[in-house]
């Protein structure tokens, strides 16, 4: 469901939709890299978000991707729909979208809208955008509480939630295809290719049955900030799974590391944010998060950095040099 016209037709022909108010518009949101995401506006002024899951990556149509990710996100959001972490942390400002409608045949999910006052952390860290300094400290504190809830208190375990165990197959399939594209575009040197091969070993050591529940795709584009109403929304749950407890934080910090290499983003704010994350998760602003997480994080770091270099939205002038820098920093550990 790529276009507004397709969404409107879906509403006209689907008699099972629970919305009483007439659909007025459907606007494609720019954050959708993997799926097609539209903001719906209804005649009564209410809004919702429609997400459709094609059998490929929206941003890279040549890379196929299992539509089972729809069921993963649906299951995760339904499990979190009552916002149970608020029982122990009533002052938490973290929110996740509630599922309003699901269509298992068409792979369509309609969910609560965080609102058009929200902006992704990715965009808020751009060099010409203002991000309230209070959020630099607030985001790591809130994310830590939420991540700890997911891994320790959510009650989601591998034995009772096989849908999340199977996500590893989707992730591995995605990376194997990304690898082919990436090595052709970046023309990686031999020593870099060897390290990449070593990084692939993380798939051999995956241990879903002994892992903890993680969001699975925590990066600055899946964190929405509502500075006016003081809320942080965590969206895009189609990679939720069981893995190491530091997984979400590792991926987020790997993305922040890459962002600060680009003149597009505010390096000072990003470095401050990284330090606050290190303070929350390792009790020190000065410890390097990669060292604190161990070998698994190092391999993941290379995996993510070089994989992300295959994407165009980072505005990096020389992707090869950035990749080499990532390798050299890891080699120092």
C-alpha positions as CSV (number, residue, x, y, z in Angstrom):
1,X,0.0,0.0,0.0
2,X,2.4,2.6,-1.3
3,X,0.2,5.6,-2.1
4,X,-2.5,7.7,-0.6
5,X,-4.8,6.5,-3.4
6,X,-4.2,2.9,-2.4
7,X,-5.0,3.7,1.3
8,X,-8.2,5.5,0.3
9,X,-9.3,2.5,-1.8
10,X,-8.5,0.2,1.1
11,X,-10.9,2.2,3.3
12,X,-13.6,2.2,0.6
13,X,-13.5,-1.5,0.1
14,X,-12.8,-2.8,3.6
15,X,-16.1,-3.1,5.6
16,X,-14.4,-4.4,8.7
17,X,-12.7,-1.2,9.7
18,X,-13.8,0.1,13.1
19,X,-13.6,3.8,12.3
20,X,-16.9,5.7,12.3
21,X,-15.6,8.9,11.0
22,X,-14.9,9.3,7.3
23,X,-11.2,9.2,6.1
24,X,-10.2,12.7,4.8
25,X,-6.6,12.2,3.9
26,X,-3.6,9.8,4.0
27,X,-0.1,11.2,4.0
28,X,3.0,9.2,3.5
29,X,5.4,9.6,6.3
30,X,9.1,10.0,5.5
31,X,10.3,7.8,8.3
32,X,9.3,4.6,6.6
33,X,12.5,3.0,5.3
34,X,11.3,-0.6,5.5
35,X,7.5,-0.4,5.4
36,X,5.0,2.1,3.9
37,X,3.6,4.3,6.7
38,X,0.7,6.8,6.3
39,X,-0.8,9.3,8.7
40,X,-4.6,9.0,8.5
41,X,-6.8,12.0,9.1
42,X,-10.5,11.6,9.8
43,X,-13.4,14.0,9.4
44,X,-13.9,14.3,13.2
45,X,-10.3,15.5,13.6
46,X,-8.8,12.3,14.9
47,X,-5.7,10.7,13.4
48,X,-4.1,7.2,13.2
49,X,-1.1,5.6,11.5
50,X,-1.5,2.9,8.9
51,X,1.5,0.7,8.3
52,X,1.7,-1.9,5.4
53,X,4.4,-4.5,5.2
54,X,5.5,-5.3,1.6
55,X,7.5,-8.4,0.8
56,X,10.6,-6.2,0.2
57,X,12.3,-3.2,1.9
58,X,10.5,0.0,0.9
59,X,13.8,1.9,0.6
60,X,15.6,-1.0,-1.2
61,X,13.1,-2.8,-3.3
62,X,15.7,-5.3,-4.5
63,X,16.0,-6.7,-1.0
64,X,13.2,-9.1,-0.1
65,X,12.0,-9.3,3.5
66,X,9.5,-11.7,5.1
67,X,6.1,-10.2,5.7
68,X,6.0,-12.2,9.0
69,X,7.5,-9.0,10.5
70,X,3.9,-7.8,10.5
71,X,2.9,-10.5,13.0
72,X,5.9,-9.7,15.1
73,X,5.0,-6.0,15.5
74,X,1.4,-6.8,16.0
75,X,2.1,-9.3,18.8
76,X,4.7,-6.9,20.5
77,X,2.4,-3.9,20.5
78,X,-0.6,-5.9,21.7
79,X,1.6,-7.3,24.6
80,X,2.6,-3.7,25.5
81,X,-0.8,-2.1,24.8
82,X,-1.7,-1.6,28.5
83,X,1.5,0.3,29.1
84,X,2.3,-2.0,32.1
85,X,5.6,-0.4,32.9
86,X,3.7,2.6,34.2
87,X,2.5,0.5,37.1
88,X,5.9,0.6,38.6
89,X,7.1,3.8,37.0
90,X,4.0,6.0,37.0
91,X,6.0,9.1,36.0
92,X,7.5,7.4,32.9
93,X,7.1,9.4,29.7
94,X,7.7,6.4,27.4
95,X,4.8,5.4,25.3
96,X,4.1,2.7,22.6
97,X,1.3,2.8,20.0
98,X,-1.8,0.8,20.7
99,X,-3.2,-1.4,17.9
100,X,-6.5,-0.1,16.6
101,X,-7.0,-2.6,13.7
102,X,-5.1,-5.4,12.1
103,X,-5.5,-7.2,8.8
104,X,-3.6,-10.5,8.7
105,X,-4.4,-11.2,5.1
106,X,-3.2,-7.8,3.7
107,X,-0.4,-7.3,6.3
108,X,-1.9,-4.0,7.4
109,X,-1.7,-2.5,10.9
110,X,-3.5,0.6,12.0
111,X,-2.3,2.0,15.2
112,X,-2.5,5.0,17.6
113,X,-0.8,8.1,16.2
114,X,1.9,9.7,18.4
115,X,0.8,13.0,16.8
116,X,2.2,15.5,14.3
117,X,4.0,17.4,17.2
118,X,6.4,14.5,17.4
119,X,9.7,14.4,15.6
120,X,12.2,11.6,15.3
121,X,15.3,11.8,17.4
122,X,17.2,11.4,14.1
123,X,15.8,14.7,12.8
124,X,16.1,16.5,16.1
125,X,19.8,15.8,16.2
126,X,20.3,17.6,12.8
127,X,22.7,20.5,13.1
128,X,20.1,23.1,12.3
129,X,17.4,21.8,14.7
130,X,16.8,22.7,18.3
131,X,16.5,19.8,20.8
132,X,15.7,20.8,24.4
133,X,18.8,20.1,26.5
134,X,16.6,18.5,29.1
135,X,15.9,15.7,26.7
136,X,19.6,15.0,26.4
137,X,19.5,13.7,30.0
138,X,16.0,12.5,30.0
139,X,16.1,10.2,27.0
140,X,18.8,7.9,28.4
141,X,17.1,7.7,31.8
142,X,13.8,6.9,30.4
143,X,15.1,4.4,27.8
144,X,17.0,2.6,30.6
145,X,13.9,2.1,32.7
146,X,11.9,0.9,29.6
147,X,14.6,-1.5,28.4
148,X,15.0,-2.9,31.9
149,X,11.2,-3.5,31.9
150,X,11.3,-5.3,28.6
151,X,14.2,-7.6,29.6
152,X,13.3,-8.3,33.3
153,X,9.7,-7.6,34.0
154,X,7.6,-7.9,30.8
155,X,6.9,-11.6,31.3
156,X,7.7,-12.3,27.7
157,X,9.8,-15.4,27.4
158,X,11.0,-17.6,24.5
159,X,8.9,-20.6,25.7
160,X,5.6,-18.8,25.3
161,X,6.4,-16.5,22.4
162,X,7.8,-18.4,19.5
163,X,6.9,-15.6,17.1
164,X,9.8,-13.5,18.6
165,X,12.2,-16.5,18.4
166,X,11.7,-16.8,14.7
167,X,12.7,-13.1,14.1
168,X,16.4,-14.1,13.9
169,X,15.6,-15.8,10.5
170,X,14.2,-12.5,9.2
171,X,17.2,-10.5,10.4
172,X,19.8,-13.0,9.1
173,X,18.0,-13.1,5.7
174,X,18.1,-9.3,5.5
175,X,21.8,-9.0,6.4
176,X,22.8,-11.6,3.9
177,X,21.2,-9.6,1.1
178,X,22.5,-6.3,2.4
179,X,26.0,-7.8,2.4
180,X,25.9,-8.4,-1.3
181,X,24.8,-4.8,-2.1
182,X,27.1,-3.3,0.4
183,X,30.4,-5.0,-0.7
184,X,29.7,-4.0,-4.3
185,X,29.0,-0.4,-3.5
186,X,31.7,0.3,-0.9
187,X,34.5,-1.8,-2.5
188,X,35.7,-2.9,0.8
189,X,39.4,-3.7,1.3
190,X,40.5,-7.3,2.0
191,X,41.1,-6.7,5.7
192,X,37.7,-5.2,6.1
193,X,36.1,-8.1,4.4
194,X,37.8,-10.5,6.8
195,X,36.4,-8.6,9.7
196,X,33.0,-8.5,8.2
197,X,33.2,-12.3,7.8
198,X,34.1,-12.5,11.5
199,X,31.2,-10.2,12.4
200,X,28.8,-12.6,10.7
201,X,29.6,-15.1,13.3
202,X,27.1,-13.4,15.6
203,X,24.4,-15.4,13.8
204,X,26.1,-18.6,14.9
205,X,26.1,-17.6,18.5
206,X,22.5,-16.4,18.7
207,X,20.8,-18.0,21.6
208,X,17.1,-17.0,21.5
209,X,16.1,-19.5,24.1
210,X,18.3,-18.0,26.7
211,X,17.9,-14.4,25.6
212,X,15.7,-11.6,27.0
213,X,13.0,-9.7,25.3
214,X,14.4,-6.6,23.4
215,X,12.8,-4.1,21.1
216,X,15.3,-5.2,18.4
217,X,15.5,-2.1,16.3
218,X,16.2,0.8,18.6
219,X,17.7,3.7,16.7
220,X,17.1,7.4,16.4
221,X,14.4,7.0,13.8
222,X,12.3,4.7,16.1
223,X,12.4,7.2,18.9
224,X,9.8,9.9,18.6
225,X,10.1,13.0,20.8
226,X,7.1,15.2,21.7
227,X,8.8,18.2,23.2
228,X,5.6,20.1,23.8
229,X,3.8,17.3,25.7
230,X,7.0,15.7,27.1
231,X,6.5,12.2,25.8
232,X,8.9,9.7,24.2
233,X,7.4,7.2,21.8
234,X,9.1,4.0,20.8
235,X,7.8,2.7,17.5
236,X,8.7,0.1,14.8
237,X,8.6,-3.2,16.7
238,X,8.8,-5.7,13.8
239,X,12.3,-6.9,14.9
240,X,11.4,-7.5,18.5
241,X,13.0,-10.7,19.7
242,X,15.0,-12.5,22.4
243,X,18.7,-11.5,22.6
244,X,21.4,-10.2,24.9
245,X,20.2,-7.6,27.4
246,X,22.4,-4.8,26.0
247,X,21.2,-5.3,22.4
248,X,18.9,-2.2,22.1
249,X,21.4,0.1,23.7
250,X,24.2,-1.2,21.5
251,X,22.3,-0.5,18.3
252,X,21.2,2.9,19.4
253,X,24.8,3.9,20.2
254,X,26.2,2.5,17.0
255,X,23.8,4.7,15.1
256,X,24.7,7.7,17.2
257,X,28.4,7.0,16.5
258,X,27.7,7.0,12.8
259,X,25.6,10.2,12.9
260,X,28.3,12.2,14.6
261,X,30.6,11.4,11.6
262,X,28.3,13.4,9.4
263,X,28.2,17.3,9.1
264,X,24.4,16.9,8.8
265,X,24.1,16.3,12.6
266,X,25.0,18.2,15.7
267,X,28.1,16.5,16.9
268,X,28.2,18.1,20.4
269,X,24.6,17.1,21.2
270,X,25.3,13.5,20.0
271,X,28.4,13.2,22.0
272,X,26.6,14.5,25.1
273,X,23.8,12.0,24.5
274,X,26.3,9.1,24.1
275,X,27.9,10.1,27.4
276,X,24.6,10.2,29.2
277,X,23.7,6.7,27.9
278,X,27.1,5.5,29.1
279,X,26.4,7.0,32.5
280,X,23.0,5.3,32.7
281,X,24.1,1.8,31.5
282,X,27.7,1.7,32.7
283,X,27.7,4.2,35.6
284,X,30.4,6.4,33.9
285,X,30.3,9.0,31.1
286,X,33.8,8.2,30.2
287,X,33.7,4.5,29.6
288,X,33.4,3.5,25.9
289,X,30.1,1.6,25.4
290,X,31.7,-0.9,23.0
291,X,34.3,-1.9,25.6
292,X,31.6,-2.2,28.2
293,X,29.5,-4.5,26.1
294,X,32.1,-7.0,25.1
295,X,32.9,-8.9,21.9
296,X,29.3,-9.4,20.9
297,X,28.8,-5.7,20.7
298,X,32.1,-5.2,18.8
299,X,30.9,-7.6,16.1
300,X,27.5,-6.0,16.1
301,X,29.1,-2.5,15.8
302,X,30.9,-3.5,12.6
303,X,27.8,-5.2,11.3
304,X,25.6,-2.2,11.8
305,X,28.0,0.5,10.8
306,X,28.9,-1.1,7.5
307,X,25.3,-2.1,6.9
308,X,24.1,1.4,7.5
309,X,26.7,2.8,5.1
310,X,24.7,1.2,2.4
311,X,21.9,3.8,3.1
312,X,21.9,7.3,1.7
313,X,20.2,9.3,4.4
314,X,23.3,9.9,6.5
315,X,24.9,12.5,4.1
316,X,28.4,11.1,4.5
317,X,30.8,12.3,1.9
318,X,33.2,9.4,2.1
319,X,31.6,6.2,3.3
320,X,34.7,4.1,2.8
321,X,36.7,6.4,5.2
322,X,33.9,6.2,7.8
323,X,34.0,2.4,7.5
324,X,37.8,2.3,8.0
325,X,37.4,4.6,11.0
326,X,34.9,2.2,12.6
327,X,37.3,-0.7,12.0
328,X,40.3,1.1,13.4
329,X,38.5,2.1,16.6
330,X,37.3,-1.5,17.2
331,X,40.9,-2.7,16.6
332,X,42.0,-0.5,19.5
333,X,40.1,-2.7,22.0
